[in-house]
Every structure is written in C-alpha cells, then in structure tokens.
Amino acid sequence: MSSVASAPVRVRFCPSPTGNPHVGLVRTALFNWAFAKHHQGTLVFRIEDTDAARDSEESYDQLLDSLRWLGFDWDEGPEVGGPHAPYRQSQRMDIYKDVAQKLQDAGRAYHCYCSTAELDARRDAARAAGKPSGYDGHCRDLSAEQIDAYKAEGRTPIVRFRMPDETITFTDLVRGELTFTAENVPDYGIVRANGAPLYTLVNPVDDALMEITHVLRGEDLLSSTPRQIALYKALIDLGIAKEIPSFGHLPYVMGEGNKKLSKRDPESSLNLYRERGFLPEGLLNYLSLLGWSLSGDRDVFSMDEMVAAFEISDVNPNPARFDLKKCEAINADHIRLLDVKDFTERCAPWLRAPFAPWAPEDFDEAKWQAVAPHAQTRLKVLSEITDNVDFLFLAEPAEDEASWTKAMKEGSDALLRTAREKLESADWTSPESLKEAVLAAGETHGLKLGKAQAPVRVAVTGRTIGLPLFESLEILGKEKTLARIDAALAKLAA
C-alpha cells in the first residue's frame, strides 16, 4: 500500500464527543488535514458518538467550536454535509445492523454465547499454559442443539467476526512492513449483546462506505489494524467496500515521566491553551513538530508551508515528547510575526472583563495603541498582556510585595528622589531622555542603569519585570509617573 493511492486522496478525522478536546487529538486532526490539503484530497469529519453513556451534545458543540478556532476546514461532515451523510454514527445505526446481518449470513460472523466468567476462566487457563489468551473460538461452530441449549438458559449472544486462519501483513505508512500471525489476532466482537454495534464494526464500515483511502491515526490503534484489514476483505467480498485503505499510525505524544500524554494530564487540554491566549497557528506549529519537521534547522513556519511540505512518510515513528516551554517559545515567535493591528485585535478579550482589573471607563485606547508594539515583543501568550499593561489603566500600580521587597533595597529612597528630580526636567517626548535621567540618577548613587531603574519600575508599574521601561513612562505620562514615585517615597518613609 503506497503513500498516495491512484484514486483521489480521502482521509477522515473521527473523534468522539467526550470531554474536552486534547492536544493529541488535535495533532491527529492536523496531520490528516495537512495530508489532505497537500494532495488536493478530501477531509471527512465524522463523529463517533455511539457511546451514549459518555457522549454529550455539549462536548460535540465544544469539539466543533474548537476545530473552527484552530482554523480547520473539512470537505464533508457536520455543518457541511456531503454525499455520505449522515456523518454522526448515532444516526447510522440501521447501516451497521444491516452490515452485521450480511456478515452473519455470509458466515463471516457468528453468535457467541460465552459469559464473561467463562471467558475469564479460559483466558486464565491459556496464560497458565503459556498460550495466547485471546478468544479461543469456543462458539465458532456450535451445533443447532448447542445453540438451542444456550437460548434455553436465557443467554443473549454477542456477534463475533470470524478471523481467517492466516498471517496478515501490511505496510504501515509510518512504520513500514508489519506482520501479525493468526494466533495473535483472534475472533473479536462487533455487536454487543444489546444489539449496539462496537467501534470494531462501525469504524471500518464507515471508512468503507465513505471510500476512505488513507487511515492516519494514533499508535494506540495499531493492534486493531489486522482485524480491520480482515473485515475489509469480507466487506469487499460482500460488495460493501471497494478497497483496503492505507494505514499510517502516528507516534505517541509523551508527557511527564515518559508516559503517554493522557486526557487527565493538565497540559493535554486544548481549552487550557485557548484560555491562556495561544495563537491557533502557534499551537498547531508546535504540535506539527511532534513527529514531523519542516526542516532540520527551522521550527517556526506557517500552516501553508506545512501543507506544501507534508508527507506522511516523513513522520517519525518514535514517541514525541510534549515540551510546554518550547510550545510557548514557538507561540511567542508567532505573536511577533503578527502585524500590530492583528495583534491588538487578538489581545482584546484580555483587555476587558473578566480578565481586566480596571474599570471599562479607565481603559485608554490611545495609550493601548501606543504601548501595543512594545508589548508584542514581550509576550509568550496573549493572556500576559493584562499584567503587562495594567499600570496604564489602574489608578495605582498593582501591589506586588515580592517585587517591592526585591527592588526597594537600602538607599532606594535616595535614588528615587534623585530620579524624580532628573525626570522632572527631562524631555517627556523622548524615551531616550527619560533613560538618560534615570542613568544620571544611578551614577549619582554609584549604580549602573539596571540597578537604578529597578526601584523606578516597581514604583511606577508595581512589578520588577515588564515592558520597556522608558517607553512605558512616556506613554503613562509625566504627571502620573512623578505622582507614583511620590507615593513610593511616602511608603518607604512610612
């Protein structure tokens, strides 16, 4: 099975609407999206919502909203439609029931009456004997009398697919040729005792009916691939499928302690990144590096550049480690790549309630526009803008005792008095003049600029770290700056 089939490429992304979307799911969506775009193919977005106990409409709505926020578009699926609708599995139950019956009629599937206790006992015995512990085919060839006896006991069967007694070999687009022997791929369930179809049936059936050519999915699903290939062959014989798709299994995303990043890990939640103010393009750029790269010496690129270069055969099969600091650094690079107008618009949510600590009427648009270019060079995520510019819109600087203690050393009062005097006569239309004033104050007290400006920064902004100081003072203005230095001096005197 080659990387690209002769037929037009058709890939699918098929998440379940359970809980918050996570970054591993987004990485899978990204690789499918980029592969489809690269080959001018079709991306099918399908919802696997057959688990009524776990699926919810809230999660479904959140999933669609998240994909739209990330900038993904799909050619077929919810909100778009397409020739293979419906695209929610919960609305396709009659299709699965029909296929399951056809498989049974053709002898490719059968009823299994084994109880859970019986299965467990036989598995334990197989393990003790050093044999494979999968299903042992107990119900494969029951007689009519045996079936009647099970029915008389009131047993309700599941439906199992009858695996062929043969070795299955396929070429994984990421991992190369893989082989599974028959003894390691036993018959498996496709319909529950209550009649509900299982993932093992619905996923391949939908792929077949939607004519999916390439299945790009997580490594955790690799063990199910030989079972699905066998099912595809049966579906082809029944005239339901046209061909077996090519499979590519993406590497694990690892979290702390070399463990697979799970939905329970805080850093896995897509909502976390959205709430912190990651740019979609920054987050996607980083996630693309979890198993793939544009070039050995370039980490920052656009999604258009990724699409132009992306090939599934270039994906590294080894586990990829999620590094939050690198993710933030790449996002910071993308923030700096925005034009200033776009940057100011994207910061807007963090400049108003509930994030902003100032009253709406105290927000000064002119000051915000003036400070924005300086802020853009300092942020890792957009949510940091609030603390960086609050000194412009609050009546008094934010109280940060740690910053105060760190900056206000012995002699800081004398330095502040000298700095105030120098600033009083400085040119307030020139940040360079304000810098010279503080530099001169420092020289008077035997301090270099770095030491001299720390008390001034905390007095005026409330924090030891922030935007370029002298540009900030110019934007805040002479009157407010001097008033805040006076307030700091009064606090030191007290």
C-alpha positions in Angstrom: 0.0 0.0 0.0 1.7 3.2 -1.2 1.7 6.6 0.5 -0.7 8.0 -2.1 -3.2 5.9 -3.9 -4.0 6.3 -7.6 -7.5 7.4 -6.6 -8.1 10.8 -5.1 -7.0 11.0 -1.5 -9.8 10.7 1.1 -8.8 10.9 4.8 -11.0 11.1 7.8 -10.9 12.6 11.3 -13.4 10.9 13.6 -13.3 11.9 17.3 -15.7 11.0 20.0 -17.6 13.9 21.7 -16.4 13.0 25.2 -15.0 15.7 27.5 -12.6 18.5 26.4 -10.6 18.2 23.2 -7.0 17.3 23.9 -3.7 18.1 22.1 -3.1 14.5 20.9 -6.5 14.6 19.1 -5.6 17.9 17.6 -2.2 16.6 16.4 -4.1 13.7 14.6 -6.6 16.1 13.1 -3.7 18.4 11.9 -1.8 15.6 10.2 -5.0 14.4 8.4 -5.8 17.9 7.4 -2.3 18.7 6.1 -2.1 15.4 4.2 -5.5 16.0 2.5 -4.5 19.6 1.6 -1.1 18.6 0.3 -2.7 16.0 -2.1 -5.7 18.2 -3.0 -7.8 15.5 -1.4 -10.9 15.3 0.7 -11.0 15.5 4.5 -14.1 13.8 6.0 -15.0 14.9 9.5 -17.0 12.2 11.2 -18.4 12.0 14.8 -18.1 8.7 16.6 -20.9 9.1 19.1 -22.2 5.5 19.6 -21.3 5.5 23.3 -24.4 7.2 24.8 -23.1 6.9 28.4 -20.0 9.1 27.6 -21.0 11.2 24.6 -22.7 14.6 25.1 -24.1 17.4 22.9 -22.1 19.8 25.0 -18.9 18.0 24.1 -20.0 17.9 20.4 -20.6 21.6 20.3 -17.3 22.3 22.0 -15.5 20.0 19.6 -16.8 21.8 16.6 -16.1 25.2 18.1 -12.5 24.2 18.9 -11.8 22.9 15.4 -13.2 26.2 14.0 -11.0 28.2 16.3 -8.0 26.2 15.2 -8.8 27.1 11.6 -9.6 23.6 10.3 -12.0 23.2 7.5 -13.4 20.0 6.2 -14.9 18.9 2.9 -17.6 16.6 4.3 -19.1 16.3 7.7 -21.2 18.2 10.3 -22.3 21.7 9.2 -21.0 20.9 5.7 -22.9 17.8 4.6 -21.7 15.6 1.7 -22.6 12.5 -0.3 -22.1 10.1 2.5 -24.3 11.8 5.2 -25.2 11.4 7.9 -21.7 11.9 9.5 -22.7 11.1 13.1 -22.6 7.4 13.9 -25.6 7.7 16.2 -27.6 8.4 13.1 -26.2 5.4 11.1 -27.4 2.5 13.3 -29.5 0.9 10.6 -26.5 0.7 8.3 -24.4 -1.1 10.9 -27.3 -3.5 11.7 -27.6 -4.4 8.1 -23.9 -5.0 7.6 -23.7 -7.1 10.7 -26.5 -9.3 9.4 -24.9 -9.6 6.0 -21.6 -10.8 7.6 -23.5 -13.4 9.6 -25.5 -14.6 6.5 -22.2 -15.0 4.7 -20.6 -17.0 7.5 -18.1 -14.2 8.2 -19.6 -13.6 11.7 -21.4 -15.7 14.3 -23.2 -15.6 17.6 -21.1 -16.1 20.7 -22.9 -17.1 23.9 -19.8 -17.2 26.2 -20.3 -15.5 29.6 -17.7 -13.1 31.0 -16.9 -15.6 33.7 -16.3 -18.4 31.2 -14.1 -16.1 29.0 -12.0 -15.1 32.0 -11.6 -18.7 33.2 -10.4 -19.9 29.8 -8.1 -16.9 29.4 -6.5 -17.6 32.8 -6.0 -21.2 31.8 -4.4 -20.2 28.5 -2.0 -17.9 30.3 -1.1 -20.6 32.8 -0.3 -22.9 29.9 1.8 -20.3 28.1 -0.6 -19.9 25.3 -2.2 -16.7 23.7 -5.0 -15.6 25.9 -7.4 -14.2 23.3 -10.7 -15.6 22.4 -10.4 -19.4 21.8 -13.2 -19.8 19.2 -15.4 -21.7 21.5 -18.6 -20.7 19.7 -17.3 -20.7 16.2 -19.0 -23.9 15.1 -21.8 -24.6 17.5 -24.4 -27.2 16.6 -28.1 -26.3 16.4 -28.6 -28.3 19.7 -25.9 -26.3 21.5 -27.4 -23.0 20.3 -30.8 -24.1 21.5 -29.4 -25.1 24.9 -27.8 -21.7 25.3 -31.0 -20.0 24.3 -32.9 -22.1 26.8 -30.6 -20.8 29.5 -31.6 -17.3 28.6 -28.2 -16.3 27.2 -28.1 -13.3 24.9 -25.2 -13.6 22.4 -22.8 -11.0 21.1 -21.7 -11.1 17.4 -18.1 -12.0 16.7 -16.2 -11.6 13.5 -14.6 -14.8 12.2 -10.9 -14.1 11.6 -9.3 -16.0 8.8 -6.6 -18.6 9.8 -3.8 -16.7 8.0 -1.0 -14.3 8.7 -1.8 -10.7 7.9 1.0 -8.4 6.6 0.6 -4.8 5.6 2.9 -1.8 5.0 2.3 1.0 7.6 2.9 4.4 6.0 4.9 5.4 9.1 6.4 2.2 10.4 7.0 0.0 7.3 6.0 -3.6 6.9 4.2 -5.2 9.8 3.1 -8.8 10.3 0.6 -10.4 12.6 0.1 -14.1 12.9 -3.3 -15.7 13.2 -2.8 -16.9 16.8 -2.3 -13.3 17.9 -5.4 -11.9 16.2 -8.4 -14.0 17.5 -12.1 -13.6 16.6 -13.4 -10.3 18.1 -16.8 -8.8 19.0 -18.5 -6.4 16.6 -22.0 -6.2 18.2 -22.9 -6.1 21.9 -25.4 -8.4 23.4 -27.9 -5.5 23.5 -27.5 -5.1 19.7 -25.3 -2.0 19.9 -22.5 -2.0 17.3 -18.9 -1.7 18.5 -16.2 0.5 17.3 -14.6 -2.5 15.7 -17.5 -2.7 13.3 -18.7 0.9 12.8 -15.3 2.4 12.2 -14.3 0.2 9.2 -17.8 0.2 7.8 -17.9 3.9 7.7 -14.4 4.1 6.2 -15.6 1.6 3.5 -18.8 3.4 2.7 -17.2 6.8 2.7 -14.4 5.5 0.4 -11.5 6.5 2.7 -8.2 5.9 1.1 -5.8 6.6 4.0 -6.3 6.0 7.7 -4.0 8.2 9.7 -4.5 7.6 13.4 -2.8 7.1 16.8 -0.3 4.3 17.5 -2.7 3.0 20.2 -5.0 1.7 17.5 -2.2 -0.2 15.7 -3.2 -3.6 17.2 -6.7 -3.3 15.8 -5.4 -2.9 12.2 -5.1 -6.6 11.2 -8.6 -7.2 12.4 -9.9 -4.3 10.3 -8.0 -5.5 7.3 -9.7 -8.9 7.6 -13.0 -7.2 7.9 -12.3 -5.0 4.9 -11.6 -8.2 2.8 -15.0 -9.5 3.9 -16.7 -6.2 3.1 -15.1 -6.3 -0.4 -16.4 -9.8 -1.0 -19.9 -8.6 0.0 -19.7 -5.6 -2.3 -19.8 -3.1 0.6 -16.1 -1.9 0.3 -14.1 -1.2 -2.8 -10.6 -1.4 -1.4 -8.5 -1.6 1.7 -7.2 1.8 2.8 -3.5 2.5 3.5 -2.8 2.8 7.2 -0.4 5.1 9.0 0.0 5.1 12.8 1.2 8.3 14.4 3.7 8.2 17.3 2.6 8.7 20.9 2.8 12.1 22.5 4.6 11.7 25.7 4.1 13.7 28.9 6.0 13.7 32.2 7.9 10.5 33.2 7.9 9.1 29.7 4.3 8.3 29.9 1.7 8.8 27.2 0.0 12.2 27.5 -3.5 11.3 28.6 -6.7 13.4 28.8 -6.2 13.6 32.5 -2.9 15.5 32.2 -3.5 19.2 32.7 -1.2 20.1 29.7 -3.2 18.0 27.4 -6.4 20.1 27.4 -6.9 22.3 24.3 -9.1 24.6 26.4 -6.1 25.4 28.6 -4.1 26.8 25.6 -7.1 28.7 24.3 -7.7 30.3 27.7 -4.1 31.2 28.1 -4.0 33.0 24.8 -2.1 30.7 22.5 -2.5 31.6 18.8 -4.0 28.7 16.8 -1.1 29.0 14.3 1.4 28.9 17.1 -0.1 25.9 18.8 -0.5 24.0 15.5 3.1 24.8 14.5 4.3 23.2 17.7 2.0 20.2 17.5 3.2 19.6 13.9 6.7 19.1 15.4 5.5 16.1 17.5 6.6 13.5 15.0 7.4 15.6 11.9 9.5 18.6 10.9 9.7 21.0 8.0 13.5 21.0 8.0 16.3 20.2 10.5 17.1 23.8 11.3 13.7 25.6 11.2 10.9 25.2 13.8 8.7 28.2 13.0 6.6 28.1 9.9 3.1 28.8 8.7 0.4 26.2 8.1 0.6 26.9 4.3 4.3 26.0 4.4 3.4 22.8 6.4 0.8 21.8 3.8 3.2 22.4 0.9 5.8 20.1 2.5 3.8 17.5 4.5 4.1 13.8 3.6 3.0 11.0 5.9 6.1 9.0 5.0 8.2 11.7 6.7 6.6 11.2 10.1 9.0 9.8 12.7 7.5 6.6 14.4 9.3 7.3 17.7 7.4 8.8 20.6 7.3 12.6 20.7 7.8 14.5 24.0 5.5 17.4 24.7 7.6 20.4 25.9 5.5 23.2 27.2 8.4 25.7 27.2 9.1 25.1 23.6 5.4 25.3 22.8 5.4 28.8 24.5 8.5 29.9 22.7 7.1 29.0 19.3 3.9 30.7 20.1 5.9 33.8 21.1 7.5 33.8 17.7 4.1 33.7 16.0 2.9 36.6 18.2 5.9 38.7 16.9 5.0 37.7 13.3 1.6 39.3 13.5 1.1 42.8 12.2 0.4 45.3 15.0 -3.3 45.7 14.1 -3.9 42.0 14.2 -2.0 41.7 17.5 -4.1 44.5 19.1 -7.4 42.8 18.0 -6.3 39.4 19.3 -5.5 40.9 22.7 -9.0 42.4 23.0 -10.5 39.7 25.2 -7.9 40.1 27.9 -8.4 43.9 28.0 -11.9 43.7 29.3 -13.9 41.9 32.0 -13.5 39.4 33.4 -9.7 39.4 32.8 -9.0 43.2 33.1 -8.7 44.5 36.7 -9.6 48.1 35.7 -13.0 49.6 35.1 -14.1 49.8 31.4 -14.2 53.6 31.6 -10.5 53.7 32.7 -9.3 51.9 29.5 -7.5 54.4 27.3 -7.5 53.3 23.6 -4.7 55.8 22.6 -2.4 54.5 25.3 -3.1 50.9 24.4 -2.3 51.6 20.7 0.9 53.3 21.8 2.1 50.5 24.0 1.0 47.6 21.9 4.1 47.4 19.7 6.3 47.2 22.8 4.1 44.6 24.4 4.1 42.4 21.2 7.8 41.8 21.6 7.5 40.5 25.2 4.6 38.1 25.3 4.7 34.3 25.2 0.9 34.1 25.3 -1.8 36.7 24.8 -3.2 36.5 28.4 0.1 38.0 29.7 -1.0 41.3 28.2 -3.2 42.1 31.2 -0.4 42.2 33.7 1.9 44.0 31.3 -0.3 47.0 30.7 -2.4 47.3 33.8 -0.2 50.1 35.1 -1.6 52.3 32.3 -5.2 51.9 33.3 -5.2 51.4 37.1 -5.4 54.4 39.4 -2.4 52.9 41.3 0.1 50.3 40.3 -0.7 46.7 41.2 0.5 45.7 44.6 3.2 43.0 44.3 5.0 42.7 47.6 7.6 40.3 46.2 8.6 42.8 43.6 8.6 45.7 46.1 10.8 43.7 48.5 13.2 42.7 45.7 13.6 46.2 44.3 13.4 48.5 47.3 16.8 48.0 48.9 18.6 50.3 51.4 19.1 53.6 49.7 16.2 53.2 47.3 14.5 56.3 48.7 17.5 58.5 48.0 17.8 57.1 44.5 14.1 57.7 43.8 14.3 61.3 45.0 17.2 61.9 42.6 15.4 60.1 39.8 12.3 62.2 40.4 14.4 65.3 40.2 16.1 64.3 36.9 12.8 63.2 35.4 11.1 66.4 36.4 13.4 68.3 33.9 13.6 65.6 31.2 12.1 65.7 27.7 9.0 63.6 28.0 8.6 63.2 24.3 11.8 61.1 24.2 12.3 57.7 25.9 16.0 58.3 25.4 15.8 61.4 27.5 14.0 59.6 30.3 16.6 56.8 30.2 19.4 59.4 30.5 17.6 60.9 33.5 17.5 57.6 35.4 21.0 56.7 34.2 22.2 60.0 35.7 20.4 59.4 39.0 22.1 56.0 39.2 25.5 57.5 38.6 24.9 59.9 41.4 24.5 57.0 43.8 27.1 54.7 42.2 24.7 52.4 40.4 24.5 51.2 36.9 21.3 51.6 34.9 20.0 48.1 35.7 20.1 48.7 39.4 19.0 52.2 39.2 15.9 51.6 37.1 14.5 48.7 39.3 13.1 50.9 42.0 11.6 53.3 39.4 10.0 50.4 37.6 8.4 49.0 40.7 7.3 52.4 41.9 5.6 53.2 38.6 4.3 49.7 37.3 4.3 47.7 40.5 6.4 44.9 39.1 10.1 44.1 38.6 9.5 42.7 35.1 7.5 44.3 32.3 7.6 46.3 29.1 10.5 48.5 28.1 10.6 51.0 31.0 11.3 54.3 29.3 8.7 53.8 26.5 6.3 52.9 29.3 7.0 56.1 31.2 6.5 58.2 28.2 3.1 56.6 27.4 2.0 56.8 31.1 2.9 60.5 31.1 4.9 62.8 33.4 2.2 63.7 35.9 1.3 60.1 36.7 4.9 58.9 36.7 6.0 61.6 39.2 2.9 61.0 41.4 3.7 57.3 41.6 7.3 58.0 42.6 6.0 60.3 45.3 3.7 57.6 46.5 6.5 55.1 46.7 8.7 57.6 48.6 5.8 58.0 51.1 5.5 54.3 51.5 9.3 53.9 52.1 9.2 56.7 54.6 6.4 55.0 56.5 
